Amino acid sequence: MRAQATWIIAILLFTGLVFAGAAEPVRAQGYFGIAAGLYQSEEKDADRTEVFGIRGGYRFHSNFGLEGSLSRVDLSDAFSQDVPAIPEIGFDLQADLYNLDLSLQWFPGGSNFVLFAGPGIARLDTEVRVRFFGQTASASDRSDIFTAHAGLAYEWQINDRFFVRPEARVRRYFDDDGGEASPEDPLVVSYKNTDYEAGVTFGWRLR
């Protein structure tokens, strides 16, 4: 599954570069941005939490663009830890979710309204520490997950260099095989889920 995701991203990136190299329209320009917003899992017991990220892209045509984004979510903030209040027993869960998305963007009629979709890869780093009557044990796991996403946005131009872009995005995680636990790796985490993000990107364009 990881190899398949890599090939899909490579093909989409190559396609964008071909279009960009075939013609340099007047509106062709690159940009960078920072993003912040809220993350919500489809799990009914999950809370909303913050998501932060960076973006970079290139609008190679008045109607089309390509964007790569990297974001981070602290999943341990989204899922409450129900632990009994016993001084001799402690439990700590740390789960960091990183999402790398590649989006093909469509600007209908060359407007500032944006529809986007594409594949991606997520990495879930999980660590659990348990303290039991003076003894401490820990276990960790790392999973790479193939994802797909889609969303919509609107770009408000502050001036010819800066813009603000509110957006909403839905992402599906296709991890259906968490592997098997072993004495060397007792913690195995599988994340097959759908999440939702709403946020704002503050960006600047390259001349």
Sequence and secondary structure as in RCSB ss.txt:
>XXXX:A:sequence
MRAQATWIIAILLFTGLVFAGAAEPVRAQGYFGIAAGLYQSEEKDADRTEVFGIRGGYRFHSNFGLEGSLSRVDL
SDAFSQDVPAIPEIGFDLQADLYNLDLSLQWFPGGSNFVLFAGPGIARLDTEVRVRFFGQTASASDRSDIFTAHA
GLAYEWQINDRFFVRPEARVRRYFDDDGGEASPEDPLVVSYKNTDYEAGVTFGWRLR
>XXXX:A:secstr
 HHHHHHHHHHHHHHHHHHHHH   TT EEEEEEEEEEEEESSTTB  EEEEEEEEEEE SSSEEEEEEEEEEEH
HHHB       TTEEEEEEEEEEEEEEEEEE GGG SEEEEEEEEEEEEEEEEEEEETTEEEEEEEEEEEEEEEE
EEEE EESSSSEEEEEEEEEEEE         SS         EEEEEEEEEEEE  
